[in-house]
């Protein structure tokens, strides 16, 4: 592939270009066990009880991770000290646990605790809390610029006087800080409301533990918190699915459309919830497909007869509705979309269909829905594979981009030569230096792109920024558009000058633009 591209370029243009992939040994080295990532935890309270549940999930799911705790109640010091545990952890995940009321632990309360008295309710000190929140946001931004990935998790307060005004203030404070940090590369925020909605713990306050050692939560809450952190780590490290393939009858709706007719199927609450869940995944950039044993006309009639459904027929990027084996249909969908089967999740209510897919298309993750439809929402909420760490602009447009690609395929079919096809596309390729708002997308491409990726080095956002800051290093992005629309940012090149050569460390392109001459333009640019 590399030499085929180079062969089309003038020799004088390429004399000083060295590709890292060409320098690699011809035989692949034996696989190396991944080095465990460090999960470094700093908290405003004593957080060590979280170790048990976090370690449980690390062992259970064979996560390449180890856990280490920063000194007690040293959050700001950890964020600002260049020699702290968090500052040194530029390759792992830095977790910051905040209980807002810890920002106003008064001297009188500390004295009462030392004398063995029960901790009293605290009156809300807005100014103190707001000042600490602003300082936390500033410290996080500074720390993130120096490198590393940060997860900020707010834990529920329970000692502040429980009034509606206090609760509203705390929720708004967390939400505002999350919004302020949302655009900062390397920072992810979980609010206490999000945590308790996902893992509700009715009795989470431990007054005696708080008095004795500033351990303010029950074992049940620490188990929930550890599970949430493990789940976030999994979302950060494990590749997410690109496609969800859905069955129709008893999955998208109750009933069998071929027997009950389009008006006979039911949209009971669990099925509405499933459709709403899938629409949310669609908004995050996951492609939806239909994979059903049915007559296609019957399925189309259901969508036409129920405009109130959350999902519309046009929301599905592709479909295979026939009587073939579902494993065969999934392979056909993968070929049509130009994606690997390992990027598919298949959802069906039928255990036989799931077993057939597991046997004949083992790359696909097959999820069998619970036999009781009422359990659909809970089941889906606790499928970790659907969690996403961050969402880019390109993610939100992915279904639209694939629709545009279908129009391009039609143009290709009507062209007599490849050159005619490319000319009719009116292709425009923009090769430009990386800008900050593109860092997340660039890192995402290095982690997802397999077909055209010379080295398949999986890079985090900090790796991209470090490369850009090298004295002789540079990062270029390639964005493409044509007569049908904008492909977005689809190419990445990391290179550096070495004496009289350019050493290309990373050169990749999204499969959506392969075969359109983009790769040749990039090489010519280099």
One Martini backbone bead per residue (centre of mass of N, CA, C, O) as a GRO file, in nm:
protein
  526
    1UNK     BB    1   0.059   0.061  -0.023
    2UNK     BB    2   0.291   0.259   0.007
    3UNK     BB    3   0.429   0.210  -0.273
    4UNK     BB    4   0.179   0.274  -0.443
    5UNK     BB    5   0.175   0.572  -0.370
    6UNK     BB    6   0.468   0.651  -0.440
    7UNK     BB    7   0.457   0.572  -0.747
    8UNK     BB    8   0.266   0.839  -0.816
    9UNK     BB    9   0.520   1.007  -0.749
   10UNK     BB   10   0.759   1.215  -0.770
   11UNK     BB   11   1.080   1.159  -0.688
   12UNK     BB   12   1.162   1.449  -0.594
   13UNK     BB   13   0.929   1.461  -0.368
   14UNK     BB   14   1.044   1.170  -0.208
   15UNK     BB   15   1.350   1.157  -0.126
   16UNK     BB   16   1.291   1.276   0.194
   17UNK     BB   17   1.094   1.031   0.259
   18UNK     BB   18   1.012   0.866   0.570
   19UNK     BB   19   0.862   0.564   0.674
   20UNK     BB   20   0.805   0.394   0.956
   21UNK     BB   21   0.674   0.138   0.832
   22UNK     BB   22   0.925   0.063   0.645
   23UNK     BB   23   1.122   0.018   0.909
   24UNK     BB   24   0.986  -0.221   0.987
   25UNK     BB   25   0.964  -0.529   1.052
   26UNK     BB   26   0.836  -0.798   0.876
   27UNK     BB   27   0.806  -0.932   1.151
   28UNK     BB   28   0.615  -0.982   1.409
   29UNK     BB   29   0.615  -0.943   1.720
   30UNK     BB   30   0.549  -1.044   2.005
   31UNK     BB   31   0.323  -1.012   2.225
   32UNK     BB   32   0.248  -0.752   2.457
   33UNK     BB   33   0.185  -0.675   2.761
   34UNK     BB   34   0.009  -0.449   2.901
   35UNK     BB   35   0.059  -0.175   3.074
   36UNK     BB   36  -0.043  -0.060   3.353
   37UNK     BB   37  -0.260   0.165   3.448
   38UNK     BB   38  -0.297   0.456   3.633
   39UNK     BB   39  -0.506   0.510   3.919
   40UNK     BB   40  -0.537   0.830   4.045
   41UNK     BB   41  -0.635   0.936   4.381
   42UNK     BB   42  -0.818   1.230   4.480
   43UNK     BB   43  -0.947   1.375   4.795
   44UNK     BB   44  -1.157   1.541   5.042
   45UNK     BB   45  -1.144   1.248   5.152
   46UNK     BB   46  -1.157   0.930   5.260
   47UNK     BB   47  -1.099   0.683   4.983
   48UNK     BB   48  -0.989   0.384   5.031
   49UNK     BB   49  -1.263   0.208   5.028
   50UNK     BB   50  -1.266   0.190   4.704
   51UNK     BB   51  -1.062  -0.039   4.640
   52UNK     BB   52  -1.232  -0.298   4.642
   53UNK     BB   53  -1.426  -0.245   4.398
   54UNK     BB   54  -1.213  -0.163   4.190
   55UNK     BB   55  -1.048  -0.428   4.204
   56UNK     BB   56  -1.271  -0.617   4.121
   57UNK     BB   57  -1.300  -0.506   3.826
   58UNK     BB   58  -1.010  -0.540   3.735
   59UNK     BB   59  -1.020  -0.851   3.767
   60UNK     BB   60  -1.283  -0.934   3.622
   61UNK     BB   61  -1.194  -0.757   3.338
   62UNK     BB   62  -0.891  -0.735   3.289
   63UNK     BB   63  -0.762  -0.469   3.366
   64UNK     BB   64  -0.496  -0.240   3.286
   65UNK     BB   65  -0.464  -0.180   3.627
   66UNK     BB   66  -0.383   0.057   3.892
   67UNK     BB   67  -0.382   0.174   4.238
   68UNK     BB   68  -0.356   0.517   4.373
   69UNK     BB   69  -0.305   0.732   4.653
   70UNK     BB   70  -0.331   1.028   4.771
   71UNK     BB   71  -0.313   1.236   4.997
   72UNK     BB   72  -0.499   1.369   5.228
   73UNK     BB   73  -0.663   1.640   5.130
   74UNK     BB   74  -0.482   1.725   4.826
   75UNK     BB   75  -0.602   1.844   4.563
   76UNK     BB   76  -0.463   2.117   4.499
   77UNK     BB   77  -0.174   2.015   4.529
   78UNK     BB   78  -0.194   1.796   4.303
   79UNK     BB   79  -0.261   2.005   4.068
   80UNK     BB   80  -0.001   2.216   4.123
   81UNK     BB   81   0.215   2.000   4.165
   82UNK     BB   82   0.469   1.878   3.954
   83UNK     BB   83   0.537   1.622   4.179
   84UNK     BB   84   0.287   1.477   4.185
   85UNK     BB   85   0.098   1.213   4.127
   86UNK     BB   86  -0.080   1.346   3.905
   87UNK     BB   87   0.149   1.484   3.739
   88UNK     BB   88   0.298   1.202   3.674
   89UNK     BB   89   0.015   1.092   3.543
   90UNK     BB   90   0.019   1.107   3.196
   91UNK     BB   91  -0.103   0.794   3.118
   92UNK     BB   92  -0.337   0.801   3.303
   93UNK     BB   93  -0.587   0.820   3.557
   94UNK     BB   94  -0.731   1.106   3.707
   95UNK     BB   95  -0.889   1.126   4.026
   96UNK     BB   96  -1.151   1.352   4.146
   97UNK     BB   97  -1.286   1.382   4.472
   98UNK     BB   98  -1.593   1.562   4.562
   99UNK     BB   99  -1.704   1.723   4.863
  100UNK     BB  100  -1.834   2.021   4.905
  101UNK     BB  101  -1.852   2.042   5.226
  102UNK     BB  102  -1.535   2.028   5.269
  103UNK     BB  103  -1.492   2.345   5.208
  104UNK     BB  104  -1.646   2.403   5.522
  105UNK     BB  105  -1.471   2.297   5.745
  106UNK     BB  106  -1.471   2.385   6.058
  107UNK     BB  107  -1.317   2.446   6.352
  108UNK     BB  108  -1.554   2.361   6.535
  109UNK     BB  109  -1.591   2.084   6.406
  110UNK     BB  110  -1.310   1.972   6.458
  111UNK     BB  111  -1.325   1.998   6.766
  112UNK     BB  112  -1.572   1.814   6.803
  113UNK     BB  113  -1.442   1.561   6.683
  114UNK     BB  114  -1.203   1.540   6.885
  115UNK     BB  115  -1.426   1.518   7.136
  116UNK     BB  116  -1.664   1.314   7.013
  117UNK     BB  117  -1.865   1.463   6.857
  118UNK     BB  118  -2.123   1.512   6.669
  119UNK     BB  119  -2.190   1.615   6.367
  120UNK     BB  120  -2.311   1.898   6.247
  121UNK     BB  121  -2.489   2.103   6.090
  122UNK     BB  122  -2.448   2.302   5.801
  123UNK     BB  123  -2.418   2.605   5.687
  124UNK     BB  124  -2.431   2.776   5.404
  125UNK     BB  125  -2.121   2.874   5.226
  126UNK     BB  126  -2.115   3.016   4.937
  127UNK     BB  127  -1.849   3.170   4.901
  128UNK     BB  128  -1.656   2.941   4.969
  129UNK     BB  129  -1.755   2.740   4.753
  130UNK     BB  130  -1.726   2.917   4.499
  131UNK     BB  131  -1.424   2.966   4.527
  132UNK     BB  132  -1.338   2.666   4.513
  133UNK     BB  133  -1.463   2.607   4.236
  134UNK     BB  134  -1.292   2.806   4.074
  135UNK     BB  135  -1.016   2.688   4.161
  136UNK     BB  136  -1.063   2.408   4.052
  137UNK     BB  137  -1.098   2.478   3.755
  138UNK     BB  138  -0.819   2.614   3.719
  139UNK     BB  139  -0.644   2.371   3.813
  140UNK     BB  140  -0.741   2.169   3.599
  141UNK     BB  141  -0.651   2.325   3.348
  142UNK     BB  142  -0.354   2.331   3.421
  143UNK     BB  143  -0.312   2.023   3.446
  144UNK     BB  144  -0.409   1.943   3.157
  145UNK     BB  145  -0.185   2.099   3.000
  146UNK     BB  146   0.048   1.904   3.122
  147UNK     BB  147  -0.117   1.643   3.132
  148UNK     BB  148  -0.360   1.417   3.118
  149UNK     BB  149  -0.636   1.244   3.271
  150UNK     BB  150  -0.958   1.369   3.394
  151UNK     BB  151  -1.169   1.273   3.675
  152UNK     BB  152  -1.462   1.427   3.795
  153UNK     BB  153  -1.621   1.346   4.115
  154UNK     BB  154  -1.916   1.399   4.263
  155UNK     BB  155  -2.022   1.387   4.594
  156UNK     BB  156  -2.247   1.363   4.828
  157UNK     BB  157  -2.412   1.571   5.038
  158UNK     BB  158  -2.522   1.566   5.414
  159UNK     BB  159  -2.454   1.815   5.626
  160UNK     BB  160  -2.610   2.007   5.498
  161UNK     BB  161  -2.876   2.183   5.516
  162UNK     BB  162  -3.185   2.039   5.411
  163UNK     BB  163  -3.269   2.234   5.145
  164UNK     BB  164  -3.384   2.338   4.848
  165UNK     BB  165  -3.170   2.560   4.815
  166UNK     BB  166  -2.921   2.388   4.863
  167UNK     BB  167  -2.967   2.176   4.640
  168UNK     BB  168  -2.972   2.373   4.403
  169UNK     BB  169  -2.692   2.493   4.444
  170UNK     BB  170  -2.527   2.229   4.413
  171UNK     BB  171  -2.625   2.146   4.130
  172UNK     BB  172  -2.539   2.409   3.985
  173UNK     BB  173  -2.242   2.398   4.053
  174UNK     BB  174  -2.177   2.132   3.908
  175UNK     BB  175  -2.291   2.203   3.628
  176UNK     BB  176  -2.118   2.458   3.576
  177UNK     BB  177  -1.845   2.317   3.594
  178UNK     BB  178  -1.895   2.112   3.370
  179UNK     BB  179  -1.939   2.322   3.147
  180UNK     BB  180  -1.663   2.471   3.174
  181UNK     BB  181  -1.496   2.183   3.118
  182UNK     BB  182  -1.599   2.057   2.846
  183UNK     BB  183  -1.376   2.211   2.647
  184UNK     BB  184  -1.152   2.052   2.796
  185UNK     BB  185  -0.888   1.880   2.748
  186UNK     BB  186  -0.885   1.597   2.971
  187UNK     BB  187  -1.192   1.644   3.086
  188UNK     BB  188  -1.418   1.479   3.320
  189UNK     BB  189  -1.766   1.487   3.439
  190UNK     BB  190  -1.933   1.389   3.749
  191UNK     BB  191  -2.220   1.398   3.904
  192UNK     BB  192  -2.408   1.318   4.175
  193UNK     BB  193  -2.666   1.265   4.016
  194UNK     BB  194  -2.550   1.065   3.809
  195UNK     BB  195  -2.454   0.859   4.017
  196UNK     BB  196  -2.737   0.805   4.165
  197UNK     BB  197  -2.900   0.727   3.913
  198UNK     BB  198  -2.727   0.472   3.847
  199UNK     BB  199  -2.641   0.429   4.179
  200UNK     BB  200  -2.852   0.377   4.413
  201UNK     BB  201  -2.822   0.499   4.760
  202UNK     BB  202  -3.003   0.539   5.036
  203UNK     BB  203  -2.755   0.478   5.255
  204UNK     BB  204  -2.459   0.689   5.248
  205UNK     BB  205  -2.429   0.785   5.541
  206UNK     BB  206  -2.139   0.823   5.781
  207UNK     BB  207  -2.103   0.968   6.079
  208UNK     BB  208  -1.889   0.800   6.229
  209UNK     BB  209  -1.674   0.790   6.004
  210UNK     BB  210  -1.647   1.097   5.983
  211UNK     BB  211  -1.552   1.145   6.277
  212UNK     BB  212  -1.301   0.945   6.290
  213UNK     BB  213  -1.188   0.964   5.945
  214UNK     BB  214  -1.332   1.094   5.704
  215UNK     BB  215  -1.568   0.862   5.641
  216UNK     BB  216  -1.878   0.946   5.484
  217UNK     BB  217  -1.936   0.642   5.384
  218UNK     BB  218  -2.069   0.365   5.290
  219UNK     BB  219  -2.000   0.066   5.153
  220UNK     BB  220  -2.216   0.087   4.931
  221UNK     BB  221  -2.113   0.351   4.808
  222UNK     BB  222  -1.822   0.263   4.747
  223UNK     BB  223  -1.913   0.047   4.548
  224UNK     BB  224  -2.050   0.240   4.349
  225UNK     BB  225  -1.806   0.425   4.298
  226UNK     BB  226  -1.611   0.207   4.193
  227UNK     BB  227  -1.788   0.124   3.954
  228UNK     BB  228  -1.791   0.397   3.809
  229UNK     BB  229  -1.484   0.420   3.768
  230UNK     BB  230  -1.451   0.160   3.606
  231UNK     BB  231  -1.644   0.247   3.381
  232UNK     BB  232  -1.482   0.496   3.291
  233UNK     BB  233  -1.221   0.349   3.224
  234UNK     BB  234  -1.346   0.170   3.007
  235UNK     BB  235  -1.437   0.406   2.820
  236UNK     BB  236  -1.146   0.515   2.775
  237UNK     BB  237  -0.998   0.232   2.669
  238UNK     BB  238  -1.233   0.108   2.513
  239UNK     BB  239  -1.366   0.037   2.234
  240UNK     BB  240  -1.628   0.149   2.053
  241UNK     BB  241  -1.903   0.120   1.889
  242UNK     BB  242  -2.031   0.189   1.552
  243UNK     BB  243  -2.260  -0.043   1.562
  244UNK     BB  244  -2.621  -0.104   1.574
  245UNK     BB  245  -2.798  -0.404   1.554
  246UNK     BB  246  -3.152  -0.452   1.492
  247UNK     BB  247  -3.420  -0.585   1.575
  248UNK     BB  248  -3.774  -0.592   1.570
  249UNK     BB  249  -3.936  -0.808   1.686
  250UNK     BB  250  -3.945  -0.769   2.032
  251UNK     BB  251  -3.759  -0.491   2.026
  252UNK     BB  252  -3.889  -0.229   1.895
  253UNK     BB  253  -4.149  -0.410   1.932
  254UNK     BB  254  -4.460  -0.538   1.999
  255UNK     BB  255  -4.469  -0.802   1.806
  256UNK     BB  256  -4.574  -0.925   1.469
  257UNK     BB  257  -4.593  -0.782   1.168
  258UNK     BB  258  -4.674  -1.035   0.983
  259UNK     BB  259  -4.935  -1.095   1.181
  260UNK     BB  260  -5.046  -0.809   1.314
  261UNK     BB  261  -4.957  -0.576   1.178
  262UNK     BB  262  -4.900  -0.238   1.191
  263UNK     BB  263  -5.148  -0.197   1.408
  264UNK     BB  264  -5.073  -0.450   1.610
  265UNK     BB  265  -4.850  -0.323   1.721
  266UNK     BB  266  -4.654  -0.227   2.015
  267UNK     BB  267  -4.570   0.071   2.234
  268UNK     BB  268  -4.445   0.008   2.493
  269UNK     BB  269  -4.250   0.146   2.729
  270UNK     BB  270  -3.993  -0.037   2.686
  271UNK     BB  271  -3.978   0.023   2.375
  272UNK     BB  272  -3.952   0.324   2.397
  273UNK     BB  273  -3.693   0.319   2.563
  274UNK     BB  274  -3.520   0.177   2.355
  275UNK     BB  275  -3.547   0.390   2.133
  276UNK     BB  276  -3.434   0.627   2.299
  277UNK     BB  277  -3.160   0.501   2.350
  278UNK     BB  278  -3.081   0.476   2.045
  279UNK     BB  279  -3.105   0.776   1.979
  280UNK     BB  280  -2.875   0.862   2.166
  281UNK     BB  281  -2.658   0.702   2.012
  282UNK     BB  282  -2.696   0.848   1.747
  283UNK     BB  283  -2.609   1.132   1.864
  284UNK     BB  284  -2.308   1.000   1.928
  285UNK     BB  285  -2.237   0.828   1.638
  286UNK     BB  286  -2.404   0.577   1.607
  287UNK     BB  287  -2.490   0.328   1.407
  288UNK     BB  288  -2.792   0.218   1.258
  289UNK     BB  289  -2.942  -0.111   1.219
  290UNK     BB  290  -3.112  -0.361   1.036
  291UNK     BB  291  -3.174  -0.713   1.166
  292UNK     BB  292  -3.422  -0.909   1.002
  293UNK     BB  293  -3.682  -1.152   1.006
  294UNK     BB  294  -3.847  -1.039   0.715
  295UNK     BB  295  -4.053  -0.833   0.552
  296UNK     BB  296  -3.983  -0.530   0.437
  297UNK     BB  297  -4.273  -0.419   0.395
  298UNK     BB  298  -4.366  -0.463   0.689
  299UNK     BB  299  -4.162  -0.276   0.826
  300UNK     BB  300  -4.230  -0.017   0.670
  301UNK     BB  301  -4.528  -0.009   0.767
  302UNK     BB  302  -4.470   0.047   1.063
  303UNK     BB  303  -4.329   0.318   1.032
  304UNK     BB  304  -4.566   0.456   0.876
  305UNK     BB  305  -4.792   0.397   1.116
  306UNK     BB  306  -4.558   0.527   1.340
  307UNK     BB  307  -4.473   0.850   1.398
  308UNK     BB  308  -4.423   0.826   1.725
  309UNK     BB  309  -4.162   0.714   1.694
  310UNK     BB  310  -3.833   0.767   1.770
  311UNK     BB  311  -3.779   0.589   1.525
  312UNK     BB  312  -3.682   0.606   1.196
  313UNK     BB  313  -3.611   0.477   0.896
  314UNK     BB  314  -3.379   0.705   0.835
  315UNK     BB  315  -3.190   0.626   1.092
  316UNK     BB  316  -3.085   0.398   0.907
  317UNK     BB  317  -2.798   0.323   0.733
  318UNK     BB  318  -2.887   0.012   0.729
  319UNK     BB  319  -3.018  -0.308   0.581
  320UNK     BB  320  -3.139  -0.654   0.674
  321UNK     BB  321  -3.441  -0.790   0.530
  322UNK     BB  322  -3.476  -1.134   0.585
  323UNK     BB  323  -3.400  -1.509   0.580
  324UNK     BB  324  -3.129  -1.500   0.676
  325UNK     BB  325  -2.866  -1.519   0.840
  326UNK     BB  326  -2.746  -1.292   1.067
  327UNK     BB  327  -2.446  -1.324   1.016
  328UNK     BB  328  -2.463  -1.262   0.713
  329UNK     BB  329  -2.591  -0.979   0.743
  330UNK     BB  330  -2.359  -0.854   0.905
  331UNK     BB  331  -2.147  -0.885   0.686
  332UNK     BB  332  -2.295  -0.711   0.478
  333UNK     BB  333  -2.300  -0.452   0.646
  334UNK     BB  334  -1.995  -0.423   0.679
  335UNK     BB  335  -1.938  -0.397   0.376
  336UNK     BB  336  -2.117  -0.150   0.316
  337UNK     BB  337  -1.971   0.036   0.551
  338UNK     BB  338  -1.662  -0.034   0.592
  339UNK     BB  339  -1.657  -0.241   0.846
  340UNK     BB  340  -1.595  -0.410   1.119
  341UNK     BB  341  -1.730  -0.656   1.317
  342UNK     BB  342  -1.592  -0.543   1.590
  343UNK     BB  343  -1.804  -0.274   1.564
  344UNK     BB  344  -2.043  -0.461   1.659
  345UNK     BB  345  -2.385  -0.460   1.780
  346UNK     BB  346  -2.624  -0.709   1.881
  347UNK     BB  347  -2.989  -0.686   1.908
  348UNK     BB  348  -3.191  -0.938   2.079
  349UNK     BB  349  -3.452  -1.156   2.204
  350UNK     BB  350  -3.323  -1.414   2.072
  351UNK     BB  351  -3.124  -1.675   2.169
  352UNK     BB  352  -3.074  -1.815   1.893
  353UNK     BB  353  -2.967  -1.568   1.738
  354UNK     BB  354  -2.731  -1.504   1.928
  355UNK     BB  355  -2.591  -1.781   1.900
  356UNK     BB  356  -2.543  -1.767   1.594
  357UNK     BB  357  -2.361  -1.517   1.602
  358UNK     BB  358  -2.147  -1.624   1.801
  359UNK     BB  359  -2.063  -1.865   1.608
  360UNK     BB  360  -2.042  -1.696   1.304
  361UNK     BB  361  -1.979  -1.390   1.455
  362UNK     BB  362  -1.758  -1.336   1.704
  363UNK     BB  363  -1.693  -1.025   1.671
  364UNK     BB  364  -1.967  -0.990   1.772
  365UNK     BB  365  -2.180  -0.831   1.999
  366UNK     BB  366  -2.422  -1.019   2.170
  367UNK     BB  367  -2.748  -0.900   2.284
  368UNK     BB  368  -2.975  -1.017   2.512
  369UNK     BB  369  -3.274  -0.962   2.599
  370UNK     BB  370  -3.492  -0.968   2.821
  371UNK     BB  371  -3.783  -1.146   2.871
  372UNK     BB  372  -3.860  -0.889   3.027
  373UNK     BB  373  -3.943  -0.583   2.913
  374UNK     BB  374  -3.919  -0.415   3.184
  375UNK     BB  375  -3.586  -0.459   3.174
  376UNK     BB  376  -3.461  -0.293   2.946
  377UNK     BB  377  -3.360  -0.021   3.068
  378UNK     BB  378  -3.167  -0.144   3.281
  379UNK     BB  379  -2.994  -0.311   3.092
  380UNK     BB  380  -2.886  -0.078   2.909
  381UNK     BB  381  -2.760   0.103   3.136
  382UNK     BB  382  -2.558  -0.168   3.209
  383UNK     BB  383  -2.406  -0.135   2.934
  384UNK     BB  384  -2.085  -0.040   2.894
  385UNK     BB  385  -2.045  -0.031   2.576
  386UNK     BB  386  -2.226   0.250   2.552
  387UNK     BB  387  -2.016   0.411   2.661
  388UNK     BB  388  -1.880   0.751   2.652
  389UNK     BB  389  -1.629   0.978   2.684
  390UNK     BB  390  -1.646   1.126   2.394
  391UNK     BB  391  -1.780   1.388   2.170
  392UNK     BB  392  -1.788   1.472   1.843
  393UNK     BB  393  -1.885   1.629   1.565
  394UNK     BB  394  -1.860   1.377   1.380
  395UNK     BB  395  -2.038   1.188   1.543
  396UNK     BB  396  -2.315   1.348   1.508
  397UNK     BB  397  -2.279   1.303   1.167
  398UNK     BB  398  -2.251   1.005   1.070
  399UNK     BB  399  -2.517   0.925   0.927
  400UNK     BB  400  -2.505   1.153   0.719
  401UNK     BB  401  -2.233   1.064   0.593
  402UNK     BB  402  -2.335   0.784   0.492
  403UNK     BB  403  -2.548   0.894   0.303
  404UNK     BB  404  -2.355   1.044   0.120
  405UNK     BB  405  -2.193   0.788   0.037
  406UNK     BB  406  -2.422   0.659  -0.124
  407UNK     BB  407  -2.415   0.876  -0.349
  408UNK     BB  408  -2.125   0.818  -0.435
  409UNK     BB  409  -2.170   0.527  -0.525
  410UNK     BB  410  -2.362   0.602  -0.754
  411UNK     BB  411  -2.155   0.770  -0.910
  412UNK     BB  412  -1.952   0.542  -0.953
  413UNK     BB  413  -2.144   0.353  -1.116
  414UNK     BB  414  -2.173   0.600  -1.348
  415UNK     BB  415  -1.870   0.561  -1.401
  416UNK     BB  416  -1.608   0.465  -1.620
  417UNK     BB  417  -1.391   0.600  -1.427
  418UNK     BB  418  -1.203   0.703  -1.168
  419UNK     BB  419  -1.133   0.983  -1.278
  420UNK     BB  420  -1.423   1.070  -1.334
  421UNK     BB  421  -1.525   1.046  -1.046
  422UNK     BB  422  -1.330   1.252  -0.915
  423UNK     BB  423  -1.407   1.492  -1.094
  424UNK     BB  424  -1.721   1.486  -1.013
  425UNK     BB  425  -1.678   1.549  -0.700
  426UNK     BB  426  -1.517   1.803  -0.627
  427UNK     BB  427  -1.256   1.788  -0.464
  428UNK     BB  428  -1.156   1.899  -0.123
  429UNK     BB  429  -0.832   1.951   0.026
  430UNK     BB  430  -0.734   2.011   0.370
  431UNK     BB  431  -0.403   2.099   0.478
  432UNK     BB  432  -0.343   2.140   0.830
  433UNK     BB  433  -0.279   2.253   1.118
  434UNK     BB  434  -0.326   2.195   1.431
  435UNK     BB  435  -0.600   2.251   1.647
  436UNK     BB  436  -0.734   2.234   1.957
  437UNK     BB  437  -1.037   2.138   1.865
  438UNK     BB  438  -0.898   1.858   1.722
  439UNK     BB  439  -0.774   1.659   1.930
  440UNK     BB  440  -0.999   1.454   1.987
  441UNK     BB  441  -1.034   1.355   1.693
  442UNK     BB  442  -0.744   1.261   1.643
  443UNK     BB  443  -0.733   1.050   1.867
  444UNK     BB  444  -0.974   0.886   1.763
  445UNK     BB  445  -0.848   0.800   1.492
  446UNK     BB  446  -0.607   0.637   1.612
  447UNK     BB  447  -0.813   0.429   1.762
  448UNK     BB  448  -1.000   0.341   1.492
  449UNK     BB  449  -0.799   0.315   1.263
  450UNK     BB  450  -0.711   0.035   1.026
  451UNK     BB  451  -0.696   0.023   0.711
  452UNK     BB  452  -0.549   0.328   0.709
  453UNK     BB  453  -0.257   0.251   0.898
  454UNK     BB  454   0.081   0.240   0.925
  455UNK     BB  455   0.103   0.187   1.271
  456UNK     BB  456  -0.135   0.177   1.490
  457UNK     BB  457  -0.108   0.408   1.685
  458UNK     BB  458  -0.238   0.473   2.004
  459UNK     BB  459  -0.363   0.793   2.085
  460UNK     BB  460  -0.368   1.045   2.296
  461UNK     BB  461  -0.408   1.369   2.354
  462UNK     BB  462  -0.127   1.410   2.487
  463UNK     BB  463   0.037   1.293   2.248
  464UNK     BB  464  -0.035   1.508   2.046
  465UNK     BB  465   0.069   1.754   2.206
  466UNK     BB  466   0.361   1.657   2.239
  467UNK     BB  467   0.429   1.645   1.940
  468UNK     BB  468   0.370   1.947   1.874
  469UNK     BB  469   0.600   2.044   2.094
  470UNK     BB  470   0.815   1.962   1.932
  471UNK     BB  471   1.073   2.099   1.773
  472UNK     BB  472   1.037   1.891   1.496
  473UNK     BB  473   0.736   1.870   1.523
  474UNK     BB  474   0.419   1.767   1.359
  475UNK     BB  475   0.063   1.842   1.283
  476UNK     BB  476  -0.168   1.710   1.053
  477UNK     BB  477  -0.471   1.783   0.876
  478UNK     BB  478  -0.751   1.625   0.700
  479UNK     BB  479  -0.995   1.783   0.500
  480UNK     BB  480  -1.315   1.693   0.340
  481UNK     BB  481  -1.486   1.780   0.029
  482UNK     BB  482  -1.788   1.780  -0.176
  483UNK     BB  483  -2.080   1.784  -0.357
  484UNK     BB  484  -2.230   1.624  -0.101
  485UNK     BB  485  -2.012   1.717   0.123
  486UNK     BB  486  -1.877   1.681   0.452
  487UNK     BB  487  -1.638   1.473   0.604
  488UNK     BB  488  -1.423   1.614   0.753
  489UNK     BB  489  -1.202   1.483   0.972
  490UNK     BB  490  -0.981   1.215   0.812
  491UNK     BB  491  -0.673   1.311   0.869
  492UNK     BB  492  -0.335   1.204   0.984
  493UNK     BB  493  -0.009   1.372   1.061
  494UNK     BB  494   0.301   1.259   1.199
  495UNK     BB  495   0.602   1.458   1.212
  496UNK     BB  496   0.968   1.487   1.150
  497UNK     BB  497   1.275   1.631   1.151
  498UNK     BB  498   1.571   1.450   1.003
  499UNK     BB  499   1.774   1.629   0.877
  500UNK     BB  500   1.697   1.517   0.539
  501UNK     BB  501   1.424   1.418   0.672
  502UNK     BB  502   1.102   1.266   0.692
  503UNK     BB  503   0.934   1.144   0.977
  504UNK     BB  504   0.663   0.921   0.977
  505UNK     BB  505   0.463   0.816   1.237
  506UNK     BB  506   0.167   0.915   1.125
  507UNK     BB  507  -0.068   0.762   0.879
  508UNK     BB  508  -0.415   0.846   0.821
  509UNK     BB  509  -0.744   0.717   0.708
  510UNK     BB  510  -1.050   0.722   0.641
  511UNK     BB  511  -1.251   0.505   0.464
  512UNK     BB  512  -1.436   0.733   0.327
  513UNK     BB  513  -1.162   0.840   0.135
  514UNK     BB  514  -1.089   0.612  -0.022
  515UNK     BB  515  -1.006   0.632  -0.361
  516UNK     BB  516  -0.970   0.982  -0.406
  517UNK     BB  517  -0.656   1.099  -0.373
  518UNK     BB  518  -0.575   1.192  -0.083
  519UNK     BB  519  -0.308   1.041  -0.023
  520UNK     BB  520  -0.146   1.179  -0.253
  521UNK     BB  521  -0.172   1.471  -0.148
  522UNK     BB  522  -0.025   1.425   0.118
  523UNK     BB  523   0.246   1.331   0.007
  524UNK     BB  524   0.296   1.584  -0.163
  525UNK     BB  525   0.296   1.777   0.080
  526UNK     BB  526   0.543   1.635   0.224
   0.00000   0.00000   0.00000
